[in-house]
Amino acid sequence: MKNYFAHETAIIDSNCSIGEDTKIWHFSHIMKNASLGKGCNVGQNVVVSPGVVLGNNVKVQNNVSIYTGVICEDDVFLGPSMVFTNVINPRSAIIRRDEFMQTNVGKGASIGANATIVCGNDIGAYALIGAGAVITKEVLPFALVVGNPAKQIGHRLDFDADGKGRCPESKDTYRLQENKVSKLIISS
């Protein structure tokens, strides 16, 4: 008995693992040996290639191609029409299946619409990739990156109940108050 939802137009190959409460929508194809965790949402016209691993609560928007070699940890967001690659120098006349590169997307990372992730470049936990960005090198945890090629322009901050957040890289402390962020000056 299946414990997930698949639209009647979705194609689910054999030998897939699909977690409880996952939803697979119109015209999507989950290929053999793919693994999808619990509570995932796979939008319309998505391809999940053989051997891909999606953790729990991964949200895949419409028109996304997730190629062999990609691993997404829990709570990852993949924006509309973003794409992963898996071969660094593809050629039509040369078979390179033995050259697929791995790309890991860390827990809680979000990748914006139309972004391209060049294979072999890991995305750190809670990183935010801006819409249309082209990732050509590793993205650090909590980093905010935009552009082509993508450049880091900031960090994501998590604020506690008192409205304080600490940058994991600089170790500077900030306060969120009335929807504005200010740097706290800590005297020694």
Residue frames as a rotation matrix with the C-alpha (Angstrom) as fourth column:
MET 1
0.578 0.816 0.000 0.00
0.816 -0.578 0.000 0.00
0.000 0.000 -1.000 0.00
LYS 2
-0.345 -0.721 0.601 1.49
0.676 -0.635 -0.374 3.34
0.651 0.277 0.707 -1.03
ASN 3
0.254 0.353 -0.901 1.55
0.919 -0.379 0.111 6.06
-0.302 -0.856 -0.420 1.61
TYR 4
-0.667 -0.425 -0.612 2.26
0.155 -0.882 0.445 8.95
-0.729 0.202 0.654 -0.77
PHE 5
0.530 0.841 -0.104 0.28
0.126 -0.200 -0.972 10.76
-0.838 0.502 -0.212 -3.48
ALA 6
-0.758 -0.650 0.060 1.22
0.178 -0.118 0.977 10.60
-0.628 0.751 0.205 -7.18
HIS 7
-0.003 0.736 -0.677 -0.89
-0.715 -0.475 -0.513 12.33
-0.699 0.482 0.528 -9.82
GLU 8
0.615 0.357 0.703 -2.16
0.107 0.846 -0.523 9.93
-0.781 0.397 0.482 -12.50
THR 9
0.959 -0.281 -0.045 0.19
-0.102 -0.193 -0.976 11.51
0.266 0.940 -0.214 -15.09
ALA 10
0.311 -0.886 0.343 3.30
-0.925 -0.200 0.322 11.04
-0.217 -0.417 -0.882 -12.92
ILE 11
0.627 -0.229 -0.745 5.66
-0.207 0.873 -0.442 8.19
0.751 0.432 0.499 -13.78
ILE 12
0.413 -0.471 0.779 7.22
-0.870 0.049 0.491 6.30
-0.270 -0.881 -0.390 -10.88
ASP 13
0.062 -0.479 -0.876 9.84
-0.620 0.669 -0.410 3.74
0.782 0.568 -0.255 -11.91
SER 14
0.833 0.185 -0.521 10.42
0.196 0.782 0.591 0.56
0.517 -0.595 0.615 -9.92
ASN 15
0.154 -0.797 -0.584 12.93
0.933 0.313 -0.180 0.38
0.326 -0.517 0.792 -7.08
CYS 16
-0.280 -0.159 0.947 12.19
-0.078 -0.979 -0.188 3.92
0.957 -0.127 0.261 -5.82
SER 17
-0.437 0.187 -0.880 11.83
0.894 0.199 -0.401 4.80
0.100 -0.962 -0.254 -2.18
ILE 18
-0.420 0.403 0.813 9.13
0.028 -0.890 0.456 7.41
0.907 0.215 0.362 -1.56
GLY 19
-0.965 -0.104 -0.240 8.39
0.240 0.018 -0.971 8.62
0.105 -0.994 0.007 1.97
GLU 20
-0.227 0.925 -0.305 5.07
0.965 0.172 -0.197 9.00
-0.130 -0.339 -0.932 3.71
ASP 21
0.463 0.625 -0.629 2.96
0.538 -0.762 -0.361 12.06
-0.705 -0.171 -0.689 2.84
THR 22
-0.685 -0.668 -0.292 5.10
0.086 -0.472 0.878 12.95
-0.723 0.576 0.380 -0.19
LYS 23
0.529 0.847 -0.050 3.20
0.128 -0.139 -0.982 14.46
-0.839 0.513 -0.182 -3.14
ILE 24
-0.695 -0.683 0.225 4.26
0.281 0.030 0.959 14.03
-0.662 0.730 0.171 -6.78
TRP 25
0.096 0.817 -0.568 2.39
-0.195 -0.544 -0.816 16.21
-0.976 0.190 0.107 -9.25
HIS 26
0.853 0.522 -0.014 1.53
-0.101 0.138 -0.985 16.31
-0.512 0.842 0.170 -12.98
PHE 27
0.923 -0.368 -0.110 3.93
-0.067 0.126 -0.990 14.92
0.378 0.921 0.092 -15.60
SER 28
0.290 -0.858 0.424 6.79
-0.953 -0.219 0.209 14.31
-0.087 -0.465 -0.881 -13.15
HIS 29
0.669 -0.180 -0.721 9.12
-0.168 0.908 -0.383 11.33
0.724 0.378 0.578 -13.47
ILE 30
0.425 -0.538 0.728 10.77
-0.837 0.073 0.543 9.63
-0.345 -0.840 -0.419 -10.50
MET 31
0.344 -0.367 -0.864 13.41
-0.668 0.551 -0.500 7.30
0.660 0.749 -0.056 -11.94
LYS 32
0.709 -0.014 -0.705 14.74
0.261 0.934 0.244 3.99
0.655 -0.357 0.665 -10.61
ASN 33
0.045 -0.708 -0.705 16.70
0.926 0.294 -0.236 3.94
0.375 -0.642 0.669 -7.37
ALA 34
-0.398 -0.072 0.915 15.70
-0.123 -0.984 -0.131 7.50
0.909 -0.165 0.383 -6.45
SER 35
-0.355 0.245 -0.902 14.97
0.894 0.371 -0.252 8.12
0.273 -0.896 -0.350 -2.78
LEU 36
-0.311 0.371 0.875 12.48
-0.145 -0.928 0.342 10.75
0.939 -0.020 0.342 -1.59
GLY 37
-0.968 -0.139 -0.209 11.96
0.184 0.168 -0.968 11.36
0.170 -0.976 -0.137 2.12
LYS 38
-0.236 0.912 -0.336 8.78
0.957 0.158 -0.243 12.04
-0.169 -0.379 -0.910 4.07
GLY 39
0.387 0.588 -0.711 6.64
0.563 -0.761 -0.323 15.08
-0.730 -0.275 -0.625 3.38
CYS 40
-0.751 -0.654 -0.092 8.30
0.292 -0.454 0.842 16.08
-0.593 0.605 0.532 0.11
ASN 41
0.495 0.848 -0.191 6.45
0.119 -0.284 -0.952 18.01
-0.861 0.448 -0.241 -2.57
VAL 42
-0.651 -0.669 0.359 7.51
0.397 0.103 0.912 17.41
-0.647 0.736 0.199 -6.18
GLY 43
-0.124 0.627 -0.769 5.93
-0.410 -0.738 -0.535 19.95
-0.904 0.249 0.349 -8.53
GLN 44
0.820 0.549 0.162 4.78
-0.023 0.315 -0.949 19.63
-0.572 0.774 0.271 -12.12
ASN 45
0.915 -0.401 -0.048 7.17
-0.023 0.067 -0.997 18.46
0.403 0.914 0.052 -14.86
VAL 46
0.387 -0.794 0.469 10.03
-0.889 -0.187 0.418 17.47
-0.244 -0.579 -0.778 -12.52
VAL 47
0.609 -0.314 -0.728 12.64
-0.154 0.854 -0.497 14.82
0.778 0.415 0.472 -13.32
VAL 48
0.475 -0.507 0.719 14.32
-0.805 0.079 0.587 13.01
-0.354 -0.859 -0.371 -10.43
SER 49
0.267 -0.460 -0.847 17.09
-0.749 0.454 -0.483 10.90
0.606 0.764 -0.223 -11.98
PRO 50
0.679 -0.016 -0.734 18.39
0.233 0.953 0.194 7.50
0.697 -0.303 0.650 -10.84
GLY 51
-0.050 -0.754 -0.655 20.16
0.869 0.291 -0.401 7.49
0.492 -0.590 0.640 -7.50
VAL 52
-0.385 -0.028 0.922 19.09
-0.177 -0.979 -0.104 11.01
0.906 -0.204 0.372 -6.47
VAL 53
-0.370 0.246 -0.896 18.45
0.886 0.383 -0.261 11.40
0.279 -0.890 -0.360 -2.74
LEU 54
-0.243 0.385 0.890 15.96
-0.224 -0.915 0.335 13.93
0.944 -0.118 0.308 -1.35
GLY 55
-0.967 -0.139 -0.212 15.67
0.175 0.237 -0.956 14.20
0.183 -0.962 -0.205 2.43
ASN 56
-0.229 0.917 -0.326 12.49
0.957 0.151 -0.246 14.91
-0.177 -0.368 -0.913 4.38
ASN 57
0.467 0.605 -0.645 10.33
0.535 -0.774 -0.338 17.96
-0.704 -0.187 -0.685 3.60
VAL 58
-0.730 -0.682 -0.054 12.15
0.316 -0.406 0.857 18.84
-0.607 0.608 0.512 0.37
LYS 59
0.430 0.862 -0.270 10.09
0.170 -0.371 -0.913 21.18
-0.887 0.346 -0.306 -1.83
VAL 60
-0.713 -0.592 0.375 10.73
0.442 0.036 0.896 20.94
-0.544 0.805 0.236 -5.58
GLN 61
-0.023 0.708 -0.706 8.94
-0.334 -0.671 -0.662 23.55
-0.942 0.220 0.252 -7.68
ASN 62
0.817 0.506 0.277 7.80
0.076 0.381 -0.921 23.10
-0.571 0.774 0.273 -11.30
ASN 63
0.942 -0.333 -0.049 10.17
-0.072 -0.057 -0.996 22.32
0.329 0.941 -0.077 -14.18
VAL 64
0.359 -0.846 0.393 13.19
-0.887 -0.179 0.426 21.21
-0.290 -0.502 -0.815 -12.12
SER 65
0.685 -0.276 -0.674 15.72
-0.176 0.836 -0.520 18.61
0.707 0.475 0.524 -13.28
ILE 66
0.479 -0.530 0.700 17.57
-0.812 0.034 0.582 16.82
-0.332 -0.847 -0.414 -10.47
TYR 67
0.512 -0.337 -0.790 20.28
-0.578 0.545 -0.607 14.70
0.635 0.768 0.084 -12.07
THR 68
0.803 -0.279 -0.526 22.18
0.450 0.863 0.229 11.66
0.390 -0.421 0.819 -10.80
GLY 69
-0.288 -0.955 -0.072 24.76
0.699 -0.158 -0.697 12.70
0.654 -0.252 0.713 -8.22
VAL 70
-0.378 0.219 0.899 22.56
-0.415 -0.909 0.047 15.19
0.828 -0.355 0.435 -6.36
ILE 71
-0.324 0.293 -0.900 21.81
0.839 0.529 -0.129 14.76
0.438 -0.796 -0.417 -2.67
CYS 72
-0.247 0.335 0.909 19.46
-0.304 -0.918 0.256 17.22
0.920 -0.213 0.328 -0.95
GLU 73
-0.916 -0.088 -0.391 19.28
0.335 0.368 -0.868 17.09
0.220 -0.926 -0.308 2.84
ASP 74
-0.163 0.920 -0.357 16.11
0.977 0.101 -0.188 17.81
-0.137 -0.379 -0.915 4.85
ASP 75
0.390 0.554 -0.735 14.10
0.568 -0.773 -0.281 21.02
-0.725 -0.308 -0.617 4.34
VAL 76
-0.752 -0.658 -0.048 15.71
0.325 -0.432 0.841 22.04
-0.574 0.617 0.538 1.03
PHE 77
0.455 0.842 -0.290 13.77
0.116 -0.379 -0.918 24.32
-0.883 0.384 -0.270 -1.33
LEU 78
-0.665 -0.585 0.464 14.39
0.525 0.075 0.848 24.07
-0.530 0.808 0.257 -5.10
GLY 79
-0.226 0.584 -0.779 12.82
-0.261 -0.807 -0.530 27.02
-0.939 0.084 0.335 -6.94
PRO 80
0.719 0.659 0.222 10.97
0.052 0.267 -0.962 26.92
-0.693 0.703 0.158 -10.26
SER 81
0.974 -0.223 0.032 13.03
0.049 0.071 -0.996 25.92
0.220 0.972 0.080 -13.31
MET 82
0.336 -0.920 0.201 16.33
-0.879 -0.230 0.417 25.72
-0.337 -0.316 -0.887 -11.41
VAL 83
0.889 -0.046 -0.456 18.69
-0.228 0.819 -0.526 23.04
0.398 0.572 0.717 -12.68
PHE 84
0.427 -0.800 0.421 21.56
-0.377 0.266 0.887 20.87
-0.822 -0.537 -0.188 -11.54
THR 85
0.461 -0.374 -0.805 24.25
-0.762 0.297 -0.575 19.57
0.455 0.878 -0.148 -13.88
ASN 86
0.834 -0.189 0.519 26.18
-0.257 0.699 0.667 16.35
-0.489 -0.690 0.534 -13.32
VAL 87
0.403 -0.766 0.501 28.98
0.898 0.436 -0.055 16.37
-0.176 0.472 0.864 -15.92
ILE 88
0.143 -0.422 -0.895 31.53
0.281 -0.850 0.445 19.18
-0.949 -0.315 -0.003 -16.03
ASN 89
-0.512 -0.371 -0.775 32.17
-0.609 -0.480 0.632 19.01
-0.606 0.795 0.020 -19.80
PRO 90
0.158 0.677 0.719 29.24
0.095 0.715 -0.693 17.33
-0.983 0.178 0.048 -21.58
ARG 91
-0.663 -0.274 -0.697 29.50
-0.674 -0.186 0.715 16.31
-0.326 0.944 -0.062 -25.22
SER 92
0.402 0.905 -0.141 26.77
-0.862 0.322 -0.391 14.70
-0.308 0.279 0.910 -27.30
ALA 93
0.551 -0.210 -0.808 29.14
-0.538 0.651 -0.536 12.25
0.638 0.729 0.246 -29.01
ILE 94
-0.561 -0.792 -0.241 30.98
-0.237 0.433 -0.870 11.17
0.793 -0.431 -0.430 -25.82
ILE 95
0.557 0.718 -0.418 29.33
0.173 0.392 0.903 9.06
0.812 -0.576 0.095 -23.12
ARG 96
-0.459 -0.736 0.497 30.36
-0.306 -0.394 -0.867 10.42
0.834 -0.550 -0.045 -19.72
ARG 97
0.607 0.793 -0.045 28.13
-0.250 0.245 0.937 8.43
0.754 -0.558 0.347 -17.34
ASP 98
0.454 -0.511 -0.729 31.23
0.806 0.585 0.092 7.30
0.380 -0.629 0.678 -15.44
GLU 99
-0.649 -0.717 0.255 32.14
0.574 -0.681 -0.454 10.96
0.500 -0.148 0.853 -14.85
PHE 100
0.415 0.852 0.318 28.99
0.315 -0.463 0.829 12.10
0.853 -0.244 -0.461 -13.02
MET 101
-0.735 -0.651 0.192 29.95
0.102 -0.386 -0.917 14.42
0.671 -0.654 0.349 -10.17
GLN 102
-0.085 0.682 -0.726 28.21
0.954 0.266 0.138 14.63
0.287 -0.681 -0.674 -6.81
THR 103
-0.578 0.024 0.816 26.57
-0.135 -0.989 -0.067 17.81
0.805 -0.149 0.575 -5.50
ASN 104
-0.410 0.413 -0.813 25.36
0.887 0.389 -0.250 18.02
0.213 -0.823 -0.526 -1.90
VAL 105
-0.231 0.438 0.869 22.74
-0.114 -0.899 0.424 20.56
0.966 -0.001 0.257 -0.85
GLY 106
-0.920 -0.300 -0.253 22.79
0.203 0.188 -0.961 21.13
0.336 -0.935 -0.112 2.92
LYS 107
-0.304 0.826 -0.474 19.86
0.952 0.246 -0.180 21.14
-0.032 -0.507 -0.862 5.31
GLY 108
0.281 0.615 -0.737 17.52
0.647 -0.688 -0.328 24.09
-0.709 -0.385 -0.591 4.94
ALA 109
-0.764 -0.588 -0.265 19.21
0.185 -0.593 0.783 25.56
-0.618 0.550 0.562 1.85
SER 110
0.449 0.893 -0.022 17.03
0.308 -0.178 -0.934 27.45
-0.839 0.412 -0.356 -0.65
ILE 111
-0.724 -0.629 0.283 17.80
0.443 -0.110 0.890 27.74
-0.529 0.769 0.359 -4.36
GLY 112
-0.202 0.664 -0.720 15.94
-0.296 -0.742 -0.601 30.46
-0.934 0.092 0.347 -6.29
ALA 113
0.722 0.628 0.291 14.09
0.141 0.278 -0.950 30.26
-0.677 0.727 0.112 -9.60
ASN 114
0.971 -0.237 0.011 16.20
-0.005 -0.067 -0.998 29.65
0.237 0.969 -0.067 -12.71
ALA 115
0.377 -0.890 0.256 19.43
-0.827 -0.198 0.526 29.16
-0.418 -0.410 -0.811 -10.77
THR 116
0.736 -0.259 -0.626 22.01
-0.244 0.760 -0.602 26.76
0.632 0.596 0.496 -12.21
ILE 117
0.616 -0.555 0.559 24.22
-0.567 0.181 0.804 24.62
-0.547 -0.812 -0.203 -10.00
VAL 118
0.311 -0.614 -0.726 27.35
-0.732 0.332 -0.595 23.47
0.606 0.716 -0.346 -11.82
CYS 119
0.858 0.172 -0.484 28.12
0.054 0.906 0.419 19.95
0.511 -0.386 0.769 -10.60
GLY 120
0.101 -0.847 -0.522 30.62
0.769 0.400 -0.499 19.26
0.631 -0.351 0.691 -7.83
ASN 121
-0.708 -0.290 0.644 29.89
-0.083 -0.872 -0.483 22.52
0.701 -0.395 0.593 -6.00
ASP 122
-0.399 0.543 -0.739 28.28
0.861 0.500 -0.098 21.82
0.316 -0.675 -0.667 -2.65
ILE 123
-0.085 0.507 0.858 25.69
-0.161 -0.857 0.490 24.16
0.983 -0.097 0.154 -1.14
GLY 124
-0.914 -0.383 -0.137 26.04
0.079 0.163 -0.983 24.67
0.399 -0.909 -0.119 2.63
ALA 125
-0.342 0.795 -0.501 23.28
0.938 0.325 -0.125 24.36
0.063 -0.513 -0.856 5.19
TYR 126
0.324 0.690 -0.647 20.75
0.719 -0.624 -0.305 27.22
-0.614 -0.366 -0.699 5.18
ALA 127
-0.798 -0.576 -0.175 22.46
0.283 -0.615 0.736 28.95
-0.532 0.538 0.654 2.25
LEU 128
0.408 0.898 -0.165 20.26
0.261 -0.287 -0.922 31.11
-0.875 0.333 -0.351 0.02
ILE 129
-0.692 -0.553 0.464 20.92
0.567 -0.018 0.824 31.10
-0.447 0.833 0.326 -3.74
GLY 130
-0.320 0.566 -0.760 19.30
-0.333 -0.818 -0.469 34.07
-0.887 0.102 0.450 -5.50
ALA 131
0.644 0.657 0.391 17.08
0.200 0.348 -0.916 33.68
-0.738 0.668 0.093 -8.55
GLY 132
0.982 -0.180 -0.057 19.08
-0.089 -0.176 -0.980 33.22
0.167 0.968 -0.189 -11.75
ALA 133
0.389 -0.893 0.227 22.41
-0.797 -0.203 0.569 32.70
-0.462 -0.402 -0.791 -9.96
VAL 134
0.726 -0.304 -0.617 25.01
-0.230 0.738 -0.634 30.44
0.648 0.603 0.466 -11.55
ILE 135
0.763 -0.419 0.492 26.95
-0.479 0.145 0.866 28.48
-0.434 -0.897 -0.090 -8.93
THR 136
0.684 -0.610 -0.399 30.52
-0.251 0.316 -0.915 27.76
0.685 0.726 0.063 -10.06
LYS 137
-0.548 -0.832 -0.091 32.12
-0.188 0.228 -0.955 27.17
0.815 -0.506 -0.282 -6.64
GLU 138
-0.448 0.338 -0.828 31.21
0.795 0.575 -0.196 25.92
0.410 -0.745 -0.526 -3.17
VAL 139
0.019 0.534 0.845 28.60
-0.248 -0.816 0.522 27.93
0.969 -0.219 0.117 -1.25
LEU 140
-0.880 -0.471 -0.065 29.27
-0.027 0.187 -0.982 28.20
0.474 -0.862 -0.177 2.48
PRO 141
-0.277 0.789 -0.549 26.66
0.936 0.351 0.033 27.48
0.218 -0.505 -0.835 5.15
PHE 142
0.190 0.558 -0.808 24.31
0.733 -0.628 -0.261 30.46
-0.653 -0.542 -0.528 5.79
ALA 143
-0.779 -0.576 -0.247 25.74
0.269 -0.663 0.698 32.36
-0.566 0.478 0.672 2.79
LEU 144
0.530 0.829 -0.179 23.60
0.200 -0.327 -0.923 34.57
-0.824 0.454 -0.340 0.55
VAL 145
-0.621 -0.775 0.115 24.84
0.239 -0.048 0.970 34.38
-0.746 0.630 0.215 -3.06
VAL 146
0.611 0.780 -0.133 23.59
0.140 -0.272 -0.952 36.08
-0.779 0.563 -0.276 -6.24
GLY 147
0.362 -0.386 -0.849 24.68
-0.751 -0.661 -0.020 36.72
-0.553 0.644 -0.528 -9.83
ASN 148
0.907 -0.128 0.401 26.52
0.335 0.796 -0.504 35.04
-0.254 0.591 0.765 -12.71
PRO 149
-0.274 -0.083 -0.958 28.94
0.349 0.920 -0.179 33.80
0.896 -0.383 -0.223 -11.63
ALA 150
0.733 0.671 -0.114 27.42
0.312 -0.182 0.933 33.86
0.605 -0.719 -0.342 -8.16
LYS 151
-0.493 -0.821 0.289 29.13
0.067 -0.367 -0.928 35.93
0.868 -0.438 0.236 -5.48
GLN 152
-0.109 0.401 -0.909 28.50
0.965 0.261 0.000 35.91
0.237 -0.878 -0.416 -1.77
ILE 153
-0.317 0.061 0.946 26.85
0.089 -0.992 0.094 39.14
0.944 0.114 0.309 -0.64
GLY 154
-0.111 0.302 0.947 25.73
-0.902 -0.430 0.031 38.26
0.417 -0.851 0.320 2.88
HIS 155
-0.946 -0.136 -0.294 24.66
0.019 0.883 -0.469 35.70
0.324 -0.449 -0.833 5.46
ARG 156
0.151 0.986 -0.075 21.42
-0.015 0.078 0.997 34.45
0.988 -0.149 0.027 6.85
LEU 157
-0.823 -0.362 0.438 20.92
-0.411 -0.152 -0.899 35.16
0.392 -0.920 -0.023 10.54
ASP 158
-0.051 0.789 -0.612 18.72
0.515 0.545 0.661 33.19
0.855 -0.282 -0.435 12.92
PHE 159
-0.463 -0.041 0.885 17.29
-0.524 -0.793 -0.310 35.33
0.715 -0.608 0.346 15.71
ASP 160
-0.805 0.154 -0.573 16.43
0.504 0.688 -0.522 34.03
0.314 -0.709 -0.631 19.18
ALA 161
0.141 0.962 -0.232 13.36
0.945 -0.061 0.322 34.94
0.296 -0.265 -0.918 21.25
ASP 162
0.228 -0.147 -0.963 15.14
0.587 -0.768 0.256 38.11
-0.777 -0.623 -0.088 22.47
GLY 163
0.975 0.215 -0.055 15.71
0.077 -0.558 -0.826 39.24
-0.208 0.801 -0.561 18.88
LYS 164
0.255 -0.954 -0.156 19.46
-0.742 -0.297 0.601 38.54
-0.620 -0.038 -0.784 18.89
GLY 165
0.987 -0.037 0.155 21.29
0.128 0.766 -0.630 36.74
-0.096 0.642 0.761 16.09
ARG 166
0.279 -0.958 -0.070 24.95
-0.358 -0.171 0.918 35.90
-0.891 -0.231 -0.390 15.61
CYS 167
0.632 -0.164 -0.757 26.72
-0.760 0.059 -0.647 35.67
0.151 0.985 -0.087 12.27
PRO 168
0.932 -0.251 0.262 28.33
0.143 0.917 0.373 32.21
-0.334 -0.310 0.890 12.06
GLU 169
0.498 -0.785 0.368 31.29
0.716 0.133 -0.685 33.58
0.489 0.605 0.629 10.09
SER 170
-0.060 -0.543 0.837 32.16
-0.017 -0.838 -0.545 36.99
0.998 -0.047 0.041 11.59
LYS 171
-0.388 0.062 -0.920 30.77
0.850 0.410 -0.331 36.17
0.356 -0.910 -0.212 15.07
ASP 172
-0.941 0.150 0.302 29.21
-0.206 -0.965 -0.163 39.68
0.266 -0.216 0.939 15.18
THR 173
-0.590 0.776 -0.224 25.90
0.740 0.408 -0.535 39.95
-0.323 -0.481 -0.815 17.03
TYR 174
-0.862 0.394 0.320 22.80
-0.066 -0.712 0.699 41.65
0.503 0.581 0.640 15.62
ARG 175
-0.684 0.725 -0.083 19.38
0.176 0.054 -0.983 42.63
-0.708 -0.687 -0.165 16.94
LEU 176
-0.705 0.619 0.346 16.07
0.425 -0.022 0.905 42.34
0.568 0.785 -0.248 15.09
GLN 177
-0.563 0.534 -0.631 13.66
0.538 -0.343 -0.770 44.96
-0.628 -0.773 -0.094 16.38
GLU 178
0.225 0.790 -0.571 10.54
-0.130 -0.556 -0.821 46.30
-0.966 0.259 -0.022 14.66
ASN 179
0.824 0.141 0.549 11.53
0.418 0.502 -0.757 44.43
-0.383 0.853 0.355 11.47
LYS 180
0.750 -0.660 0.045 14.94
-0.468 -0.577 -0.670 46.18
0.468 0.481 -0.741 11.31
VAL 181
0.710 -0.607 -0.357 18.36
0.685 0.713 0.149 44.62
0.165 -0.350 0.922 11.86
SER 182
0.720 -0.560 0.410 21.13
-0.532 -0.825 -0.192 46.51
0.445 -0.080 -0.892 13.65
LYS 183
0.097 -0.800 -0.592 24.63
0.311 0.589 -0.746 45.45
0.945 -0.111 0.306 14.69
LEU 184
0.978 0.180 -0.100 25.18
0.137 -0.203 0.970 45.32
0.155 -0.962 -0.223 18.44
ILE 185
0.107 -0.960 0.259 28.37
-0.368 -0.281 -0.886 46.83
0.924 -0.001 -0.384 19.77
ILE 186
0.868 0.119 -0.483 29.59
0.334 0.581 0.742 44.60
0.369 -0.805 0.465 22.56
SER 187
0.427 -0.742 0.517 32.08
-0.735 -0.618 -0.279 46.26
0.526 -0.261 -0.809 24.90
SER 188
0.252 -0.423 -0.870 34.77
0.267 0.895 -0.358 44.08
0.930 -0.142 0.339 26.44
